[in-house]
Amino acid sequence: MKKWLRAQHVQPTTLAELQALLDQFRSEYNTQRPHHSLPHRATPAAAYAGRPKAGPGDRSNDTHDRVREDRVREDRVREDRVRELTRELA
């Protein structure tokens, strides 16, 4: 990155100009420059886009039929309650 910044024809004189150059470097590095460490010399953006994304799991087999409810009274004594859920709510 330092070598790339030094190679730029116009050197930044303000923080805003430096930030614009850093944003340009990040964009080129992640979307245009192939990487040796990635399969098929892909770009990081292509490798990221090609990976499967995590999502919520299947909850149809959950067996939890209780809800725990913790309350702290004004005198800081904790009350624990466990309520059984009816099948209509589960």
Backbone as a printed PyTorch tensor [residue, N CA C, xyz], in Angstrom:
tensor([[[  0.8310,  -1.1780,   0.0000],
         [  0.0000,   0.0000,   0.0000],
         [  0.8830,   1.2520,   0.0000]],

        [[  1.9380,   1.2480,   0.8090],
         [  2.7960,   2.4410,   0.8350],
         [  3.4310,   2.6750,  -0.5290]],

        [[  3.8750,   1.5830,  -1.1670],
         [  4.4900,   1.7090,  -2.4900],
         [  3.4730,   2.2640,  -3.4930]],

        [[  2.2440,   1.7920,  -3.4230],
         [  1.1920,   2.2680,  -4.3160],
         [  0.9290,   3.7520,  -4.0760]],

        [[  0.8740,   4.1560,  -2.8040],
         [  0.6310,   5.5680,  -2.4930],
         [  1.7640,   6.4520,  -3.0080]],

        [[  3.0100,   5.9960,  -2.8360],
         [  4.1430,   6.7940,  -3.3100],
         [  4.1620,   6.9000,  -4.8310]],

        [[  3.6360,   5.8860,  -5.5170],
         [  3.6550,   5.8700,  -6.9810],
         [  2.5860,   6.7600,  -7.6040]],

        [[  1.6830,   7.2790,  -6.8280],
         [  0.6230,   8.1380,  -7.3640],
         [  1.2210,   9.4650,  -7.8150]],

        [[  0.7240,   9.9560,  -8.9560],
         [  1.2620,  11.2000,  -9.5150],
         [  0.9570,  12.3910,  -8.6270]],

        [[ -0.2340,  12.4370,  -8.0850],
         [ -0.6250,  13.5470,  -7.2160],
         [ -0.6020,  13.0400,  -5.7820]],

        [[  0.2400,  13.6490,  -4.9670],
         [  0.3330,  13.2550,  -3.5680],
         [ -0.6910,  14.0480,  -2.7490]],

        [[ -1.3430,  13.3900,  -1.7990],
         [ -2.3670,  14.0850,  -1.0110],
         [ -1.7530,  15.1380,  -0.0950]],

        [[ -2.4650,  16.2470,   0.0350],
         [ -2.0030,  17.3030,   0.9410],
         [ -2.9690,  17.5020,   2.1020]],

        [[ -4.1460,  16.8950,   2.0070],
         [ -5.1200,  16.9930,   3.0960],
         [ -5.5650,  15.5840,   3.4800]],

        [[ -6.1880,  15.4790,   4.6340],
         [ -6.7050,  14.1800,   5.0680],
         [ -7.8010,  13.6780,   4.1320]],

        [[ -8.6040,  14.5720,   3.6090],
         [ -9.6710,  14.1700,   2.6840],
         [ -9.0860,  13.5720,   1.4050]],

        [[ -8.0220,  14.1810,   0.8860],
         [ -7.3680,  13.6450,  -0.3120],
         [ -6.7270,  12.2930,  -0.0190]],

        [[ -6.1040,  12.1630,   1.1420],
         [ -5.5090,  10.8850,   1.5310],
         [ -6.5850,   9.8180,   1.6660]],

        [[ -7.7110,  10.1600,   2.2700],
         [ -8.7970,   9.1900,   2.4240],
         [ -9.3270,   8.7530,   1.0650]],

        [[ -9.4330,   9.6900,   0.1220],
         [ -9.8960,   9.3410,  -1.2220],
         [ -8.9280,   8.3650,  -1.8890]],

        [[ -7.6270,   8.5860,  -1.7320],
         [ -6.6390,   7.6590,  -2.2880],
         [ -6.7080,   6.2970,  -1.6090]],

        [[ -6.8730,   6.2800,  -0.2950],
         [ -6.9840,   5.0060,   0.4190],
         [ -8.2340,   4.2430,  -0.0130]],

        [[ -9.3290,   4.9440,  -0.2300],
         [-10.5530,   4.3030,  -0.7130],
         [-10.3430,   3.7190,  -2.1090]],

        [[ -9.6280,   4.4530,  -2.9590],
         [ -9.3310,   3.9680,  -4.3060],
         [ -8.4580,   2.7140,  -4.2300]],

        [[ -7.4410,   2.7280,  -3.3710],
         [ -6.5740,   1.5580,  -3.2060],
         [ -7.3760,   0.3520,  -2.7340]],

        [[ -8.2250,   0.5530,  -1.7360],
         [ -9.0230,  -0.5590,  -1.2040],
         [ -9.9160,  -1.1490,  -2.2860]],

        [[-10.5250,  -0.2940,  -3.0790],
         [-11.3960,  -0.7660,  -4.1480],
         [-10.6090,  -1.5750,  -5.1820]],

        [[ -9.4720,  -1.0560,  -5.6270],
         [ -8.6500,  -1.7770,  -6.6030],
         [ -8.1200,  -3.0830,  -6.0160]],

        [[ -7.6730,  -3.0570,  -4.7820],
         [ -7.1000,  -4.2380,  -4.1330],
         [ -8.1400,  -5.3440,  -4.0040]],

        [[ -9.3650,  -4.9860,  -3.6570],
         [-10.3850,  -6.0020,  -3.4010],
         [-11.1740,  -6.4220,  -4.6370]],

        [[-11.2460,  -5.5790,  -5.6650],
         [-12.1200,  -5.9120,  -6.7950],
         [-11.4070,  -6.0810,  -8.1240]],

        [[-10.1690,  -5.6130,  -8.2590],
         [ -9.5030,  -5.6810,  -9.5620],
         [ -8.2150,  -6.4900,  -9.5450]],

        [[ -7.4930,  -6.4700,  -8.4720],
         [ -6.1780,  -7.1050,  -8.4040],
         [ -6.3150,  -8.5840,  -8.0560]],

        [[ -5.8530,  -9.5030,  -8.9340],
         [ -5.9090, -10.9240,  -8.5900],
         [ -4.9090, -11.2470,  -7.4780]],

        [[ -5.2730, -12.1750,  -6.6130],
         [ -4.4300, -12.5330,  -5.4780],
         [ -3.8580, -13.9280,  -5.6690]],

        [[ -2.5740, -14.0780,  -5.4300],
         [ -1.9040, -15.3690,  -5.5970],
         [ -2.4120, -16.4040,  -4.6060]],

        [[ -2.8230, -15.9930,  -3.4360],
         [ -3.2150, -16.9480,  -2.3980],
         [ -4.6330, -17.4800,  -2.5790]],

        [[ -5.4120, -16.8870,  -3.4700],
         [ -6.7890, -17.3350,  -3.6850],
         [ -6.8520, -18.2720,  -4.8900]],

        [[ -7.7670, -19.2440,  -4.8620],
         [ -7.8860, -20.1680,  -5.9930],
         [ -8.1600, -19.4250,  -7.2990]],

        [[ -7.5000, -19.8570,  -8.3560],
         [ -7.6600, -19.2850,  -9.6990],
         [ -7.3210, -17.8010,  -9.7230]],

        [[ -6.4570, -17.3820,  -8.8130],
         [ -6.0230, -15.9790,  -8.7290],
         [ -7.2200, -15.0220,  -8.7320]],

        [[ -8.2060, -15.3650,  -7.9640],
         [ -9.4270, -14.5520,  -7.8760],
         [ -9.1640, -13.2870,  -7.0740]],

        [[-10.0750, -12.3560,  -7.1890],
         [-10.0130, -11.1660,  -6.3450],
         [-10.7240, -11.4840,  -5.0310]],

        [[-10.4090, -10.7690,  -3.9530],
         [-11.1150, -11.0140,  -2.6880],
         [-12.6250, -10.8320,  -2.8170]],

        [[-13.0670,  -9.8590,  -3.5900],
         [-14.5070,  -9.6350,  -3.7410],
         [-15.1690, -10.8230,  -4.4330]],

        [[-14.5140, -11.3790,  -5.4590],
         [-15.0740, -12.5380,  -6.1600],
         [-15.0840, -13.7620,  -5.2490]],

        [[-14.0200, -13.9430,  -4.4690],
         [-13.9720, -15.0820,  -3.5490],
         [-15.0550, -14.9590,  -2.4840]],

        [[-15.2680, -13.7720,  -1.9780],
         [-16.3030, -13.5550,  -0.9620],
         [-17.6910, -13.7820,  -1.5490]],

        [[-17.9360, -13.2460,  -2.7340],
         [-19.2580, -13.3860,  -3.3590],
         [-19.5650, -14.8410,  -3.6950]],

        [[-18.5290, -15.6410,  -3.9650],
         [-18.7340, -17.0330,  -4.3290],
         [-18.9450, -17.9720,  -3.1620]],

        [[-18.7420, -17.5020,  -1.9630],
         [-18.9130, -18.3700,  -0.7900],
         [-20.3760, -18.4360,  -0.3840]],

        [[-20.8150, -19.5980,   0.1210],
         [-22.2020, -19.6810,   0.5990],
         [-22.3870, -18.8140,   1.8410]],

        [[-23.5070, -18.1600,   1.9090],
         [-23.7940, -17.2740,   3.0410],
         [-24.5420, -18.0280,   4.1280]],

        [[-24.2210, -17.7290,   5.3500],
         [-24.8920, -18.3510,   6.4920],
         [-26.2770, -17.7480,   6.6520]],

        [[-27.1820, -18.5590,   7.1110],
         [-28.5380, -18.0890,   7.3650],
         [-29.0800, -18.7880,   8.5930]],

        [[-30.2730, -18.4650,   8.9870],
         [-30.8490, -19.1230,  10.1550],
         [-31.0730, -20.6030,   9.8720]],

        [[-30.8610, -21.4050,  10.8860],
         [-31.0420, -22.8370,  10.7480],
         [-32.5010, -23.2390,  10.7940]],

        [[-32.7400, -24.5080,  10.5140],
         [-34.0880, -25.0590,  10.5540],
         [-34.4930, -25.2530,  12.0050]],

        [[-35.5580, -24.6280,  12.4200],
         [-35.9970, -24.7070,  13.8130],
         [-37.1810, -25.6510,  13.9890]],

        [[-37.5240, -26.4060,  12.9630],
         [-38.7110, -27.2570,  13.0410],
         [-38.5500, -28.4020,  14.0360]],

        [[-37.3260, -28.7960,  14.3530],
         [-37.1010, -29.9130,  15.2710],
         [-36.7820, -29.4650,  16.6910]],

        [[-36.9310, -28.1950,  16.9840],
         [-36.6550, -27.7190,  18.3430],
         [-37.6040, -28.3810,  19.3320]],

        [[-37.0640, -28.7530,  20.4770],
         [-37.8770, -29.4300,  21.4900],
         [-38.0360, -28.5900,  22.7400]],

        [[-37.7200, -27.3180,  22.6700],
         [-37.8290, -26.4610,  23.8450],
         [-39.2850, -26.0750,  24.0710]],

        [[-39.8230, -26.5020,  25.2080],
         [-41.2130, -26.1960,  25.5380],
         [-41.3120, -25.2830,  26.7510]],

        [[-40.1970, -24.6580,  27.1320],
         [-40.2200, -23.8080,  28.3150],
         [-39.5890, -22.4660,  27.9990]],

        [[-39.9950, -21.4710,  28.7560],
         [-39.4050, -20.1370,  28.6740],
         [-38.9360, -19.7730,  30.0610]],

        [[-37.7050, -19.3460,  30.1820],
         [-37.1830, -18.9290,  31.4810],
         [-37.3530, -17.4270,  31.5990]],

        [[-37.8240, -17.0120,  32.7400],
         [-38.0700, -15.5970,  32.9760],
         [-37.3560, -15.2120,  34.2630]],

        [[-36.3740, -14.3370,  34.1780],
         [-35.6320, -13.8670,  35.3480],
         [-36.0410, -12.4320,  35.6340]],

        [[-36.3630, -12.1620,  36.8840],
         [-36.7110, -10.8020,  37.2950],
         [-35.8800, -10.4420,  38.5140]],

        [[-35.5300,  -9.1870,  38.6000],
         [-34.8130,  -8.6870,  39.7700],
         [-35.7260,  -7.6840,  40.4510]],

        [[-36.0370,  -7.9710,  41.6940],
         [-36.9240,  -7.0750,  42.4390],
         [-36.1500,  -5.8430,  42.8780]],

        [[-36.8790,  -4.9030,  43.4430],
         [-36.2510,  -3.6600,  43.8930],
         [-35.1900,  -3.9110,  44.9470]],

        [[-35.3780,  -4.9550,  45.7690],
         [-34.3740,  -5.2490,  46.7900],
         [-33.2680,  -6.1540,  46.2380]],

        [[-33.1800,  -6.2390,  44.9070],
         [-32.1320,  -6.9440,  44.1840],
         [-32.1030,  -8.4480,  44.4280]],

        [[-33.2380,  -9.0040,  44.7520],
         [-33.3480, -10.4520,  44.8740],
         [-33.8800, -10.9680,  43.5490]],

        [[-33.1860, -11.9340,  43.0000],
         [-33.5870, -12.4580,  41.7000],
         [-34.6480, -13.5340,  41.8660]],

        [[-35.6640, -13.4590,  41.0530],
         [-36.7090, -14.4760,  41.0510],
         [-36.6020, -15.2420,  39.7410]],

        [[-36.4820, -16.5440,  39.8280],
         [-36.4340, -17.3720,  38.6310],
         [-37.7730, -18.0590,  38.4500]],

        [[-38.2590, -18.0090,  37.2620],
         [-39.5020, -18.7010,  36.9430],
         [-39.3010, -19.4370,  35.6290]],

        [[-39.8640, -20.5930,  35.5740],
         [-39.8770, -21.3330,  34.3230],
         [-41.3240, -21.6260,  34.0060]],

        [[-41.7430, -21.1870,  32.8420],
         [-43.1260, -21.3980,  32.4420],
         [-43.1660, -22.4550,  31.3510]],

        [[-44.1060, -23.3550,  31.4810],
         [-44.3250, -24.3500,  30.4370],
         [-45.1660, -23.7150,  29.3380]],

        [[-44.7460, -23.8950,  28.1190],
         [-45.5180, -23.3800,  26.9950],
         [-46.5770, -24.3990,  26.6040]],

        [[-47.6890, -23.8980,  26.2020],
         [-48.7080, -24.8110,  25.6890],
         [-48.3300, -25.1880,  24.2660]],

        [[-48.8300, -26.2560,  23.7880],
         [-48.5120, -26.7140,  22.4370],
         [-48.9560, -25.7050,  21.3740]],

        [[-49.9800, -24.9150,  21.6670],
         [-50.4360, -23.9310,  20.6940],
         [-49.3830, -22.8440,  20.4750]],

        [[-48.6200, -22.5190,  21.5170],
         [-47.6030, -21.4760,  21.4020],
         [-46.2970, -22.0180,  20.8640]],

        [[-46.0150, -23.2700,  21.0770],
         [-44.7240, -23.8530,  20.6850],
         [-44.6200, -24.0220,  19.1910]]])
